[in-house]
Amino acid sequence: MTPGVFDYHRPQSVAEALALLAQFGEDGKVLAGGHSLVPMMKLRLAEPAHLIDINGIGGLRGIREEGGHEEGGAIVIGAGTTQAEVMASDLLRRKCPILPDAAAQIADPQVRNCGTIGGNCANGDPGNDDPAIMMALDATYVLQSQGGERRVAARDFYLGIYATALKENELLTEIRIPIPAKGVGMSYKKIKRKVGDFAIAAAAVTLSMANGRCGDAVVALTNVGDTALLSPGAADALKGTAVDASAIGAAVAAAMAAVNPVEDLRGSVAYRTAMAGEMTRRAITEALSRATSEARGGG
């Protein structure tokens, strides 16, 4: 099928984009990479009267560090930054390797060169990879409108399938991630049928180790519910332990209990639940290895 009729707009600044969003309301849709919106338009599941292409706004791209961990600093990523730019970032590779690792698992090079991290976060598709990662990293989204700026935690942003806290007149402009402390390990593990497909299941894990014990942990899951999911039970199973086989087994069981996948072409409910558990196991194992290396000064 082909999309319906729409007017195309290509603003050159955030202010211009916000003016268009305010003008068109629910009739306007933002186009970033377009890998979710355009297929929906072709199927007539989305029929915006106005398409607002933000790819010409250079101010929406870039990755930088503000302050340090001791000062409550953050890694700030412009919403228009492509997945290829995330993969190539030396700052992210050093300070937040889960993001370039995950970007390398998204679709294929053509998609990664066009698809943006903000688009992946903002549209509320439970199959997208970045929402669970941002929840695991305790990221905050900066949302702008003509009325000003507000900040929403990634953990509070996702309300349901394609339903988020983003208002019609708002644009996601930045993602802010607290700079991980020394001794924090992180990992994203994903299983999919083929290159370019969404995950059958995936898990994002962060954990901190000190004196051989886990001080804190977060486990978040992709494409096994209506939104990206946090599993507090899985995290609690790790905290205070040496993250040994018993603790990992308990965390895996808790993660599997938290999911609610649907049967589709990617697998049955039982299979997708089992894969959520297996990806959790693999992510915990890698995060533990990285945390141990960080704590010893090897990261």
URZI-V577163 format. One record per pair of residues at least 4 apart in sequence whose C-alpha atoms are under 8 Angstrom apart, sorted by sequence separation. I is the first residue (numbers start at 0). J is the second residue. D is the distance in Angstrom with one decimal. If there is no record, write none. Layout:
i: [I/I]
j: [J/J]
d: [D/D]
This chain:
i: [11/12/13/14/15/16/17/18/19/20/23/33/34/35/36/37/38/39/40/56/66/67/68/76/80/81/82/83/84/88/89/90/91/92/95/96/97/98/99/100/101/106/107/108/109/110/111/114/115/116/117/118/123/128/129/130/131/132/133/134/143/144/151/152/153/158/159/165/179/192/208/209/222/223/224/230/231/232/233/234/236/237/242/243/244/245/246/247/248/249/250/251/252/253/254/262/263/266/267/268/269/270/271/272/273/274/275/276/277/278/279/280/281/282/283/284/285/286/287/288/289/290/291/292/293/10/11/39/40/66/67/68/80/90/91/92/105/106/114/119/133/143/151/157/158/165/191/208/209/221/222/223/237/241/242/262/266/292/293/10/30/39/40/66/67/85/86/92/105/133/142/143/157/158/165/191/192/207/208/221/240/261/262/265/292/20/40/65/66/91/92/120/141/142/156/157/191/192/206/207/208/220/221/261/19/20/64/65/91/119/141/142/156/190/191/206/207/219/220/260/36/64/65/102/119/120/141/142/155/156/189/190/191/206/207/219/220/237/259/289/64/65/119/120/140/141/189/190/206/219/220/236/237/63/64/88/119/139/140/189/190/205/206/218/219/236/260/62/63/86/87/139/140/189/204/205/217/218/260/62/63/85/86/116/139/140/151/188/189/204/205/217/218/236/237/259/62/85/86/138/139/187/188/203/204/217/236/258/61/62/137/138/187/188/203/204/218/235/60/61/86/137/138/187/202/203/217/218/233/234/60/82/85/86/137/186/187/202/203/217/233/236/255/258/59/60/61/62/185/186/202/216/232/233/255/28/58/59/60/61/83/134/185/186/201/202/215/216/233/27/30/59/60/82/83/133/134/185/200/201/233/255/26/27/28/29/30/31/59/60/82/133/184/185/200/201/216/232/233/254/255/25/26/27/28/29/30/31/32/183/184/200/215/216/232/254/26/27/28/29/30/31/56/105/130/142/145/183/184/198/199/200/215/230/27/29/30/144/183/198/199/213/214/215/230/252/54/83/144/182/183/213/214/251/254/23/53/62/64/143/144/182/212/213/251/63/101/142/143/182/212/213/230/62/83/84/101/142/143/212/213/251/82/83/142/143/212/213/228/250/251/81/82/83/141/142/211/212/228/250/81/82/98/140/141/142/19/81/82/140/141/248/81/82/140/141/247/81/82/98/123/140/141/224/225/2/16/80/81/97/125/139/140/223/224/79/80/123/124/125/138/139/218/223/224/247/3/16/78/79/80/123/124/138/139/223/224/2/3/78/79/123/138/222/223/1/2/78/79/122/123/137/138/1/2/3/77/78/122/123/136/137/0/1/2/5/8/10/122/136/0/1/4/5/6/7/8/9/10/11/121/3/5/6/7/8/9/10/12/13/133/2/4/5/6/7/8/9/11/12/121/5/7/9/10/11/12/13/242/9/10/11/12/13/31/223/223/121/223/117/117/132/220/117/117/218/160/159/160/199/159/199/135/158/135/136/157/127/135/157/126/131/132/200/126/131/132/199/200/128/192/201/202/191/200/201/199/200/204/34/202/203/201/202/32/200/201/204/205/203/204/208/34/202/206/32/33/205/206/32/135/204/208/31/32/95/135/207/208/31/94/95/135/190/206/33/94/104/134/209/32/100/101/208/31/100/101/107/132/97/106/107/131/190/96/97/106/131/189/95/96/97/105/106/131/188/106/130/188/78/79/128/188/78/127/135/188/77/78/126/127/134/187/77/78/125/126/131/186/76/77/125/130/131/185/186/75/76/125/131/75/76/125/186/75/125/185/186/74/75/125/184/185/73/74/124/125/184/185/73/74/123/183/184/73/74/184/185/72/73/184/185/71/72/183/184/71/183/184/182/68/182/184/68/182/183/67/68/182/183/68/181/182/59/181/182/59/21/21/17/17/18/17/14/25/24/24/21/20/21/20/20/17/17/17/93]
j: [15/16/17/18/19/20/21/22/23/24/27/37/38/39/40/41/42/43/44/60/70/71/72/80/84/85/86/87/88/92/93/94/95/96/99/100/101/102/103/104/105/110/111/112/113/114/115/118/119/120/121/122/127/132/133/134/135/136/137/138/147/148/155/156/157/162/163/169/183/196/212/213/226/227/228/234/235/236/237/238/240/241/246/247/248/249/250/251/252/253/254/255/256/257/258/266/267/270/271/272/273/274/275/276/277/278/279/280/281/282/283/284/285/286/287/288/289/290/291/292/293/294/295/296/297/15/16/44/45/71/72/73/85/95/96/97/110/111/119/124/138/148/156/162/163/170/196/213/214/226/227/228/242/246/247/267/271/297/298/16/36/45/46/72/73/91/92/98/111/139/148/149/163/164/171/197/198/213/214/227/246/267/268/271/298/27/47/72/73/98/99/127/148/149/163/164/198/199/213/214/215/227/228/268/27/28/72/73/99/127/149/150/164/198/199/214/215/227/228/268/45/73/74/111/128/129/150/151/164/165/198/199/200/215/216/228/229/246/268/298/74/75/129/130/150/151/199/200/216/229/230/246/247/74/75/99/130/150/151/200/201/216/217/229/230/247/271/74/75/98/99/151/152/201/216/217/229/230/272/75/76/98/99/129/152/153/164/201/202/217/218/230/231/249/250/272/76/99/100/152/153/201/202/217/218/231/250/272/76/77/152/153/202/203/218/219/233/250/76/77/102/153/154/203/218/219/233/234/249/250/77/99/102/103/154/203/204/219/220/234/250/253/272/275/77/78/79/80/203/204/220/234/250/251/273/47/77/78/79/80/102/153/204/205/220/221/234/235/252/47/50/79/80/102/103/153/154/205/220/221/253/275/47/48/49/50/51/52/80/81/103/154/205/206/221/222/237/253/254/275/276/47/48/49/50/51/52/53/54/205/206/222/237/238/254/276/49/50/51/52/53/54/79/128/153/165/168/206/207/221/222/223/238/253/51/53/54/168/207/222/223/237/238/239/254/276/79/108/169/207/208/238/239/276/279/49/79/88/90/169/170/208/238/239/277/90/128/169/170/209/239/240/257/90/111/112/129/170/171/240/241/279/111/112/171/172/241/242/257/279/280/111/112/113/171/172/241/242/258/280/112/113/129/171/172/173/51/113/114/172/173/280/114/115/173/174/280/115/116/132/157/174/175/258/259/37/51/115/116/132/160/174/175/258/259/115/116/159/160/161/174/175/254/259/260/283/40/53/115/116/117/160/161/175/176/260/261/40/41/116/117/161/176/260/261/40/41/117/118/161/162/176/177/41/42/43/117/118/162/163/176/177/41/42/43/46/49/51/163/177/42/43/46/47/48/49/50/51/52/53/163/46/48/49/50/51/52/53/55/56/176/46/48/49/50/51/52/53/55/56/165/50/52/54/55/56/57/58/287/55/56/57/58/59/79/271/272/171/275/171/172/187/275/173/174/279/225/225/226/265/226/266/203/226/204/205/226/197/205/227/197/202/203/271/198/203/204/271/272/201/265/274/275/265/274/275/274/275/279/110/278/279/278/279/110/278/279/282/283/282/283/287/114/282/286/113/114/286/287/114/217/286/290/114/115/178/218/290/291/115/178/179/219/274/290/118/179/189/219/294/118/186/187/294/118/187/188/194/219/185/194/195/219/278/185/186/195/220/278/185/186/187/195/196/221/278/197/221/279/171/172/221/281/172/221/229/282/172/173/221/222/229/282/173/174/221/222/227/282/173/174/222/227/228/282/283/173/174/223/229/174/175/224/285/175/225/285/286/175/176/226/285/286/175/176/226/227/286/287/176/177/226/286/287/177/178/288/289/177/178/289/290/177/178/289/290/178/290/291/290/177/291/293/178/292/293/178/179/293/294/180/293/294/172/294/295/173/144/145/143/144/145/145/145/167/167/168/167/167/168/168/169/168/169/170/298]
d: [6.7/6.4/6.1/6.2/6.4/6.3/6.1/6.1/6.1/5.6/5.2/5.3/6.8/6.5/6.2/6.2/6.3/6.1/5.9/7.9/6.0/6.4/5.2/7.0/6.3/6.4/6.2/6.3/6.2/6.2/6.2/6.0/4.6/4.4/8.0/6.1/6.0/6.1/6.2/7.0/6.7/6.2/6.2/6.0/6.7/5.5/7.6/7.1/6.3/6.2/5.8/6.3/7.9/6.9/6.0/6.2/6.2/6.2/6.0/6.2/5.8/6.4/6.7/6.3/7.3/5.2/6.9/6.3/6.4/6.5/5.4/6.5/7.1/7.5/6.9/6.6/6.0/6.2/6.8/6.4/7.9/7.8/5.4/6.2/6.0/6.3/6.2/6.1/6.3/6.2/6.1/6.2/6.2/6.3/6.7/5.9/6.6/5.9/6.1/6.0/6.1/6.1/6.2/6.5/6.3/5.9/6.1/6.3/6.3/6.0/6.1/6.2/6.3/6.0/5.9/6.4/6.2/6.0/6.0/6.2/6.1/6.1/6.3/6.3/5.3/5.6/7.7/5.1/4.8/7.0/4.6/7.5/7.1/7.6/5.6/8.0/7.9/7.0/7.6/8.0/5.1/4.5/6.4/6.4/5.1/7.6/6.2/4.5/6.7/7.6/6.5/7.8/5.8/7.8/6.1/4.5/6.1/4.9/4.6/5.5/7.3/5.4/5.8/4.3/7.2/7.2/7.9/7.9/6.9/8.0/5.7/6.5/4.6/7.0/7.8/6.3/7.7/5.6/5.8/5.1/6.8/7.3/5.0/7.9/5.9/6.2/8.0/5.3/6.7/6.9/6.5/7.4/6.9/5.4/5.5/6.6/4.6/7.2/6.8/5.6/7.7/5.7/6.8/5.7/7.8/7.8/7.4/5.2/6.8/6.0/6.1/6.0/5.1/5.6/5.1/7.5/5.4/7.0/5.0/5.8/7.4/5.9/6.3/7.4/7.3/5.7/4.7/7.6/7.8/7.6/6.2/5.7/7.4/5.5/6.5/5.4/6.4/5.6/7.9/7.5/4.6/7.2/6.1/5.3/5.6/6.7/7.7/5.9/4.1/4.3/7.7/5.8/6.8/5.9/6.1/7.5/7.4/6.4/5.3/6.1/6.3/5.5/6.4/6.0/6.0/7.5/6.7/7.2/5.4/7.5/7.3/5.6/6.1/4.1/7.3/5.3/7.6/5.6/6.9/5.8/6.6/6.9/4.2/7.2/4.3/6.4/8.0/5.5/6.6/5.6/6.8/7.6/7.1/5.9/6.5/7.7/4.5/5.5/7.1/6.1/5.5/7.1/5.4/8.0/4.7/7.2/5.1/6.7/5.9/6.4/7.1/5.6/5.6/6.7/5.8/6.5/6.4/7.7/7.3/5.2/6.0/6.7/7.9/4.4/7.0/5.1/7.8/5.8/7.1/6.7/4.5/7.9/6.8/6.5/7.1/5.8/6.5/5.7/6.2/5.2/4.0/7.9/5.7/7.8/4.8/6.4/7.8/7.7/7.5/5.4/4.5/5.1/7.0/6.6/6.9/6.1/7.6/5.6/4.7/5.9/7.3/5.4/5.5/6.7/5.7/6.2/7.7/7.5/7.5/5.7/6.5/4.8/4.5/5.5/8.0/6.1/5.1/4.3/7.3/4.9/4.9/6.3/5.2/6.2/6.4/6.1/5.7/6.3/7.0/7.9/7.9/7.9/5.6/6.5/5.8/7.1/6.8/5.4/5.4/7.2/5.3/7.9/5.2/4.6/5.2/4.7/4.6/5.9/7.9/6.8/5.5/5.6/7.9/6.4/7.1/6.1/6.1/5.8/5.9/6.0/6.2/6.0/8.0/7.5/7.2/7.4/7.8/5.5/6.2/7.3/6.8/6.2/5.6/7.2/6.8/6.9/7.8/5.8/4.2/6.4/7.9/6.5/5.7/7.8/5.8/6.9/7.0/7.6/4.6/5.4/6.6/5.1/5.9/5.0/7.2/7.3/7.9/7.7/7.9/5.2/6.5/5.6/7.7/5.1/7.3/7.6/7.3/6.0/5.3/6.9/5.7/5.6/6.1/7.9/5.1/7.8/7.8/5.5/6.4/5.3/6.1/6.0/4.8/5.2/4.6/6.8/4.6/6.8/7.9/7.9/6.1/6.5/6.4/8.0/5.8/6.1/5.7/7.3/7.6/8.0/6.1/7.5/8.0/6.8/5.8/7.5/7.6/6.0/6.1/7.8/5.1/7.7/5.5/5.7/6.1/6.2/6.6/4.1/6.0/7.6/6.4/4.8/7.5/6.0/7.9/8.0/7.2/5.3/5.9/7.7/6.4/5.9/6.4/5.5/4.9/5.4/6.0/7.2/6.0/7.7/6.7/5.1/7.8/5.6/5.1/7.3/7.2/7.2/6.8/6.7/7.3/6.0/5.3/5.5/6.5/4.2/7.7/5.0/7.8/5.9/5.9/4.0/4.5/7.2/7.4/7.4/4.4/3.9/7.7/5.8/5.6/6.7/6.8/4.6/7.1/7.0/7.5/7.2/7.5/5.9/6.5/7.2/5.3/7.2/6.2/7.9/7.2/7.2/7.3/7.4/6.0/7.9/8.0/6.5/6.2/6.0/6.0/5.9/6.9/7.5/7.5/6.1/4.5/4.7/5.0/4.8/4.8/6.3/7.8/6.8/7.9/7.2/6.8/5.3/6.1/6.3/6.0/6.2/5.5/5.3/7.6/6.7/7.4/7.7/6.7/5.0/7.8/7.6/7.5/6.8/7.0/7.9/7.4/7.9/7.1/7.3/7.4/7.0/7.4/6.7/7.5/7.5/7.3/7.6/7.7/7.6/5.2/5.4/6.1/5.7/5.6/7.3/6.4/7.1/6.4/7.2/6.3/7.1/6.3/7.5/5.7/7.6/5.5/6.2/6.4/6.3/7.9/6.1/7.9/8.0/6.9/7.8/6.8/7.9/5.9/6.1/7.4/5.1/7.5/7.6/5.5/7.4/5.7/5.2/7.9/7.2/7.5/5.9/7.8/6.6/6.1/7.8/6.9/6.5/6.6/5.2/7.1/6.3/7.0/4.1/5.5/6.6/6.0/7.0/5.7/7.9/6.3/6.1/6.6/6.5/7.1/7.2/5.8/7.6/7.0/8.0/6.9/7.8/6.8/6.9/6.8/8.0/6.1/6.9/6.0/7.2/7.9/6.7/7.0/5.9/5.9/5.7/5.3/7.5/7.4/5.3/3.6/5.8/6.3/7.9/7.9/6.1/6.9/6.3/5.9/5.4/7.7/7.9/7.4/6.4/7.6/6.4/6.6/5.0/7.2/7.8/5.5/6.1/5.0/6.2/7.4/7.4/5.7/4.6/6.6/6.5/4.6/5.1/5.1/5.6/6.4/5.0/6.1/6.7/7.7/7.2/6.6/5.1/7.7/7.6/5.7/6.5/6.9/6.1/4.6/6.0/7.3/5.1/5.7/6.5/4.6/7.8/4.4/6.0/5.1/7.2/5.6/4.5/7.8/5.2/6.4/7.1/8.0/6.0/4.4/6.0/7.3/6.9/6.2/5.0/4.7/7.4/7.0/6.0/7.5/3.8/7.5/4.8/7.5/4.9/7.5/6.7/7.2/5.4/7.6/6.8/7.0/7.0/4.7/7.7/6.4/6.1/4.2/6.1/6.3/7.9/7.4/7.9/7.4/7.8/5.8/6.9/6.0/7.6/6.0/5.7/6.2/7.9/7.0/5.1/4.9/7.2/6.8/7.0/7.1/7.8]
